[in-house]
Amino acid sequence: MPDMPHPEIVRVISGCRLLDAHAQEHVYWRRDGRGLAPGYYVARRNTTARRTFNEDAEFRGPYRNRQDAETAMQDLVARTPARRAPAIHAPMSTRIRERAT
């Protein structure tokens, strides 16, 4: 699965167009080829897509207003487990030297 960052609030304004959290207009598309109903959504996009809301983006909504979408986003973030960075192990020779000192 693609790396999905923290969600953001977007507003679908028509067909396949939306405004992102920075009020920049984007075209989006979905696998089923159907547009979303106008309204506010909590969206997660693929980080490798560079601000593109492509078929890998996740949309939850629509919500009647921005405040409802923000509440839903806070609930989503609270339920999402935090990612842990992978453990980095030093080579055995480094650990042996550290013990000797």
Summary of the structure (lengths in Angstrom):
residues: 101
radius of gyration: 19.8
end to end distance: 44.3
largest distance: 67.2
contacts: 230
relative contact order: 0.19
helix: 26%
strand: 27%
